Amino acid sequence: MRTRHTLGLAAVVSCATLLAAVLVVRDGDSGDASSRSRLPKGHYAALGDSYTSGPDIPDQNGEPAGCDRSDRNYPALVADGLGLEATRFRDMSCSGATMGDLFAPQSTDDGVNPAQLSAVSSNTRLVTLGIGGNDIGFSSLVTTCVKAGARYQQYQMENGSMSRADDDPCRARYVSVGTDEVATRITAAGRRMSAVLRAIGHRAPKARVYVVGYPAILPAKDGGGGGDGDCVRAMRLAPGDVSFLRQKEQQLNAMLRDRAEAAGAVYVDTYTPSVGRDACADPDVRWIEPLIPAAPAAAVHPNERGERGMARAVLSAVRAAGS
C-alpha cells in the first residue's frame, strides 16, 4: 500500500515458552549461531509490496531504486537472523506491487523490477509473501477517507458537532444497501492470492511459504494506540471512518490467512503484536507512521521499529514450523 509508496496496505503471538525457543530479532540482535544452525537451509526469496520493501527507511538500496527497498526491512532482518549469505537471499519486494507484478515486470518511477516470481526456483527453501493491499486499492481508499475527513472536520468547525449518523462519510462512499465495494475487492484478491500460492508451489515444491499479514494501521476499538479521537487528528479521519478502515484491514488479513491455510502455507500474524503501536500511537512506540511521519518512513507505512517487529513475527513462525 502506498500514498506515494502504496501498501505495496489479525493468530496470537507465541506464548512465552515458545518465544524462549524461537529466534527473535532485537535491536542489533539477529540470534546466536546455535539457533541459526537449526533454521531452514537453502535460498530465501522475499516477495511483496511497500510494507515489505520499507520505503524511506534508511538505507535505501537494491535495484531498481524505484522499488524503495531498505536494508533494514523485515526480509533483510529475517535473512540476517537466518545467517544467510548474500548469494542465498533475494529481496524482490517493490513499492506499489500488486499480485500481477509477481508474474510480470513492474515499471516504477526509477527502473523496472523483474517479475518477483523470477526469484523463486527449485533451489528456494523459504518464501515470504507480503502483498494484497494494492490489489484492493487500500491507498486510494485511505486518500478518499482523508479527504472526506477534512470535509467533516471543516463542517464541524463551521457548524458545530454533527450527528453520529454523519461521522463516517467514507464508509457511505463505499458501502450501500447490499453492496460493499471494498469487500468485493478483497474477495477478488483472494482468488488471485490462491493462484499466486499455486505458482510458488509449482516453482519451489520444497519451499516453506509464509504469507505475511499487515500490522495494525489504526487503533483497536477497545484500546491500543491513541484511540479514535487521536486518529481524527493524526490521520485526519472522521471518527466513524477510523472504524471502517480498521475493519477493512482486518478483513484483508482474514482473507490472507484463509488463502494461506488453504494452500498449506503459514500465515504470519503481524497485526496482533502491533496492537497499540498503530499510526495514532505515541511516536516512541508506534510501528506505523501517520500522515506526517515523525521518523524516517513513508506516510502510513512501517517505520524501522515496525519492520523489526514484523521480522520477529516471521522468524518466530519459521522457528515454530521447524521445531
C-alpha positions as CSV (number, residue, x, y, z in Angstrom):
1,M,0.0,0.0,0.0
2,R,1.3,3.5,-0.5
3,T,0.5,7.1,-0.6
4,R,3.4,7.9,-2.8
5,H,4.5,4.4,-1.6
6,T,1.5,2.1,-1.9
7,L,0.8,-0.7,0.6
8,G,2.6,-2.2,-1.8
9,L,-1.7,-1.6,2.7
10,A,-5.0,-10.3,12.7
11,A,-3.2,-15.6,15.5
12,V,-2.0,-14.6,18.8
13,V,1.8,-14.0,19.4
14,S,3.5,-17.2,20.5
15,C,3.4,-17.8,24.2
16,A,6.4,-17.1,26.5
17,T,7.5,-20.8,26.4
18,L,7.7,-20.8,22.6
19,L,9.3,-17.5,22.4
20,A,12.1,-18.8,24.6
21,A,12.8,-21.5,22.0
22,V,12.4,-19.4,18.8
23,L,14.8,-17.0,17.2
24,V,13.8,-13.4,18.0
25,V,15.3,-10.3,16.4
26,R,16.0,-7.5,18.8
27,D,17.7,-4.2,18.2
28,G,21.1,-5.1,16.9
29,D,20.5,-8.9,17.6
30,S,19.6,-11.4,15.0
31,G,20.1,-14.5,17.1
32,D,23.0,-16.7,18.1
33,A,24.9,-19.2,15.9
34,S,23.3,-22.2,17.6
35,S,19.7,-21.0,16.8
36,R,20.7,-20.2,13.3
37,S,22.0,-23.7,12.6
38,R,18.5,-25.1,13.2
39,L,16.9,-22.9,10.7
40,P,16.0,-23.8,7.0
41,K,18.9,-24.2,4.6
42,G,18.7,-23.1,1.0
43,H,17.7,-19.9,-0.8
44,Y,15.2,-17.3,0.6
45,A,13.0,-15.3,-1.8
46,A,11.2,-12.3,-0.3
47,L,8.2,-11.1,-2.3
48,G,5.9,-8.2,-1.6
49,D,4.8,-4.6,-1.7
50,S,5.9,-1.4,0.1
51,Y,5.1,-2.8,3.6
52,T,7.8,-5.3,2.8
53,S,10.3,-3.1,1.0
54,G,10.4,-0.3,3.6
55,P,10.2,3.0,1.7
56,D,12.1,5.9,3.1
57,I,13.7,3.8,5.9
58,P,17.5,4.3,5.6
59,D,19.5,2.9,4.0
60,Q,17.7,2.5,0.7
61,N,19.3,0.0,-1.6
62,G,18.7,-2.5,-4.3
63,E,17.7,-2.3,-7.9
64,P,15.7,-0.7,-9.3
65,A,15.8,2.3,-7.0
66,G,12.1,2.9,-7.6
67,C,11.2,-0.2,-5.5
68,D,12.2,1.8,-2.4
69,R,13.9,-1.2,-0.6
70,S,15.5,-0.6,2.8
71,D,18.4,-2.7,4.1
72,R,16.5,-2.7,7.4
73,N,13.2,-4.1,6.1
74,Y,11.9,-7.3,7.5
75,P,13.3,-9.6,4.7
76,A,16.8,-8.2,5.3
77,L,16.4,-8.8,9.1
78,V,15.0,-12.3,8.5
79,A,17.9,-13.2,6.2
80,D,20.3,-11.9,8.9
81,G,18.5,-13.9,11.6
82,L,18.9,-17.0,9.5
83,G,22.5,-16.3,8.9
84,L,22.1,-16.4,5.1
85,E,24.9,-15.4,2.8
86,A,24.0,-12.7,0.3
87,T,24.0,-15.2,-2.6
88,R,21.2,-17.1,-0.9
89,F,18.8,-14.2,-0.4
90,R,16.8,-12.3,-3.0
91,D,14.6,-9.4,-2.0
92,M,12.2,-8.7,-4.8
93,S,9.7,-6.5,-2.9
94,C,8.7,-3.3,-4.5
95,S,6.6,-0.3,-3.7
96,G,3.3,-0.3,-5.5
97,A,3.4,-4.0,-6.3
98,T,0.2,-6.0,-6.9
99,M,-0.1,-9.7,-7.3
100,G,0.1,-9.2,-11.1
101,D,3.6,-7.9,-10.6
102,L,4.7,-11.2,-9.2
103,F,4.2,-12.7,-12.7
104,A,5.3,-9.8,-14.9
105,P,7.9,-6.9,-14.7
106,Q,6.8,-3.8,-12.8
107,S,7.6,-0.4,-14.0
108,T,8.5,2.1,-11.3
109,D,9.4,5.8,-11.3
110,D,13.0,4.8,-11.4
111,G,13.6,1.5,-13.2
112,V,11.8,-1.8,-13.9
113,N,11.6,-4.6,-11.3
114,P,11.6,-8.1,-12.8
115,A,8.7,-10.4,-12.2
116,Q,9.1,-11.2,-8.5
117,L,8.5,-14.9,-9.0
118,S,11.6,-15.0,-11.1
119,A,13.5,-15.3,-7.8
120,V,11.6,-18.5,-6.9
121,S,13.0,-21.8,-8.2
122,S,13.6,-25.4,-7.2
123,N,16.5,-24.2,-5.1
124,T,14.3,-22.0,-3.0
125,R,13.6,-23.3,0.5
126,L,11.9,-20.2,2.1
127,V,9.5,-17.7,0.6
128,T,7.9,-14.8,2.4
129,L,5.0,-13.1,0.7
130,G,3.5,-9.8,1.9
131,I,1.0,-8.4,-0.7
132,G,-2.6,-7.6,-1.3
133,G,-3.1,-4.0,-0.2
134,N,-2.6,-2.6,-3.6
135,D,-4.9,-5.2,-5.1
136,I,-7.8,-3.8,-3.1
137,G,-6.8,-0.2,-3.7
138,F,-6.1,0.5,0.0
139,S,-4.0,3.6,-0.7
140,S,-6.8,5.2,-2.7
141,L,-9.2,4.2,0.0
142,V,-7.2,5.9,2.6
143,T,-6.8,9.0,0.4
144,T,-10.6,9.2,-0.2
145,C,-11.2,8.8,3.6
146,V,-8.7,11.5,4.5
147,K,-10.4,13.9,2.0
148,A,-13.8,13.0,3.5
149,G,-12.4,13.5,7.0
150,A,-11.1,17.0,6.0
151,R,-14.6,18.0,4.9
152,Y,-16.1,16.5,8.0
153,Q,-13.7,18.5,10.3
154,Q,-14.3,21.7,8.3
155,Y,-18.1,21.3,8.7
156,Q,-17.7,20.8,12.4
157,M,-15.6,23.9,12.7
158,E,-18.2,25.9,10.9
159,N,-21.4,24.4,12.1
160,G,-20.7,22.6,15.4
161,S,-21.0,18.9,16.1
162,M,-22.6,16.6,13.6
163,S,-24.9,13.7,14.3
164,R,-23.4,10.2,14.8
165,A,-25.0,9.1,11.5
166,D,-22.7,11.6,9.7
167,D,-19.4,10.7,11.2
168,D,-18.4,8.0,8.6
169,P,-18.7,9.8,5.2
170,C,-16.1,7.5,3.7
171,R,-18.0,4.3,4.6
172,A,-21.0,5.8,3.0
173,R,-19.0,6.2,-0.2
174,Y,-18.1,2.5,-0.4
175,V,-20.9,0.8,1.3
176,S,-24.6,1.0,0.4
177,V,-27.6,-1.3,0.9
178,G,-26.5,-4.8,-0.2
179,T,-23.1,-3.6,-1.6
180,D,-19.7,-3.3,-0.1
181,E,-17.2,-2.3,-2.8
182,V,-14.1,-3.0,-0.7
183,A,-15.3,-6.4,0.4
184,T,-15.9,-7.3,-3.2
185,R,-12.3,-6.3,-4.0
186,I,-11.0,-8.4,-1.1
187,T,-12.9,-11.5,-2.4
188,A,-11.4,-11.0,-5.9
189,A,-7.9,-10.5,-4.4
190,G,-8.4,-13.8,-2.6
191,R,-8.8,-15.7,-5.8
192,R,-5.6,-14.1,-7.2
193,M,-3.7,-15.0,-4.0
194,S,-4.7,-18.6,-4.4
195,A,-3.2,-18.5,-7.9
196,V,0.0,-16.9,-6.6
197,L,0.4,-19.6,-4.0
198,R,-0.1,-22.4,-6.5
199,A,2.5,-20.8,-8.7
200,I,5.0,-20.7,-5.8
201,G,4.3,-24.3,-5.0
202,H,4.9,-25.3,-8.6
203,R,8.2,-23.4,-8.9
204,A,9.5,-24.3,-5.4
205,P,7.9,-27.5,-4.2
206,K,10.3,-27.9,-1.3
207,A,10.0,-24.3,0.0
208,R,8.2,-23.3,3.2
209,V,5.9,-20.4,2.3
210,Y,4.9,-17.7,4.8
211,V,2.1,-15.2,3.9
212,V,2.8,-12.1,6.0
213,G,-0.2,-10.1,7.1
214,Y,-0.4,-6.3,7.6
215,P,0.3,-4.7,11.0
216,A,-2.3,-2.6,12.7
217,I,-2.6,0.8,10.9
218,L,-5.3,2.2,13.1
219,P,-6.1,1.6,16.8
220,A,-8.1,-1.3,18.2
221,K,-11.7,-0.4,19.1
222,D,-11.3,-1.0,22.8
223,G,-7.8,0.1,23.4
224,G,-4.4,0.1,21.7
225,G,-2.9,3.3,20.1
226,G,-4.3,6.7,21.0
227,G,-7.9,5.8,20.2
228,D,-10.2,7.0,17.6
229,G,-10.2,10.6,18.8
230,D,-6.4,10.8,18.4
231,C,-6.7,9.3,14.9
232,V,-9.0,12.2,13.9
233,R,-6.0,14.4,14.5
234,A,-3.1,12.2,13.4
235,M,-4.8,10.7,10.3
236,R,-7.4,13.4,9.6
237,L,-10.2,10.9,9.5
238,A,-13.8,11.2,10.6
239,P,-14.3,9.1,13.8
240,G,-16.6,6.5,12.1
241,D,-14.1,6.0,9.3
242,V,-11.4,5.0,11.7
243,S,-13.5,2.0,12.5
244,F,-14.3,1.5,8.8
245,L,-10.7,1.4,7.7
246,R,-9.7,-0.8,10.6
247,Q,-12.5,-3.3,9.7
248,K,-11.3,-3.4,6.1
249,E,-7.7,-4.1,7.1
250,Q,-8.9,-6.9,9.3
251,Q,-11.0,-8.4,6.5
252,L,-7.9,-8.2,4.2
253,N,-5.8,-10.0,6.8
254,A,-8.5,-12.6,7.3
255,M,-8.6,-13.3,3.6
256,L,-4.8,-13.7,3.5
257,R,-4.9,-16.1,6.4
258,D,-7.7,-18.2,4.8
259,R,-5.9,-18.5,1.5
260,A,-2.6,-19.3,3.1
261,E,-4.1,-22.1,5.2
262,A,-6.0,-23.5,2.2
263,A,-2.8,-23.7,0.2
264,G,-0.8,-25.3,3.0
265,A,1.3,-22.1,3.7
266,V,1.8,-20.5,7.1
267,Y,0.1,-17.2,7.9
268,V,2.3,-14.8,9.9
269,D,0.2,-12.5,12.1
270,T,1.8,-9.1,12.4
271,Y,-1.5,-7.4,13.5
272,T,-1.7,-8.8,17.0
273,P,1.8,-7.8,18.1
274,S,1.3,-4.4,16.7
275,V,-1.9,-3.5,18.5
276,G,-1.2,-0.4,20.5
277,R,1.6,0.5,18.1
278,D,-0.5,1.9,15.2
279,A,-0.2,5.2,13.4
280,C,-2.1,7.0,16.1
281,A,0.1,5.8,19.0
282,D,2.9,7.8,20.6
283,P,6.0,8.2,18.3
284,D,8.2,6.2,20.7
285,V,6.1,3.0,20.4
286,R,4.4,3.1,17.0
287,W,5.2,0.7,14.2
288,I,3.3,2.8,11.6
289,E,3.9,6.4,10.8
290,P,0.9,8.8,10.4
291,L,0.2,11.2,7.5
292,I,3.1,13.4,8.6
293,P,5.9,10.9,9.6
294,A,8.0,11.7,12.7
295,A,10.5,9.0,11.8
296,P,12.2,8.1,8.5
297,A,9.5,6.2,6.8
298,A,6.7,6.8,4.2
299,A,3.4,8.1,5.4
300,V,1.0,5.3,6.6
301,H,3.8,2.8,6.4
302,P,6.0,0.9,8.8
303,N,9.0,2.6,10.3
304,E,12.2,0.8,11.3
305,R,10.6,-0.3,14.6
306,G,7.7,-1.8,12.6
307,E,10.0,-3.7,10.2
308,R,11.8,-5.1,13.2
309,G,8.5,-6.2,14.8
310,M,7.4,-7.9,11.5
311,A,10.8,-9.7,11.3
312,R,10.3,-11.0,14.8
313,A,6.9,-12.4,13.8
314,V,8.3,-14.1,10.7
315,L,11.3,-15.6,12.5
316,S,9.1,-16.9,15.3
317,A,6.8,-18.6,12.7
318,V,9.8,-20.0,10.9
319,R,11.3,-21.5,14.0
320,A,7.9,-22.8,15.2
321,A,7.4,-24.6,11.9
322,G,10.9,-26.1,12.1
323,S,10.8,-27.3,15.6
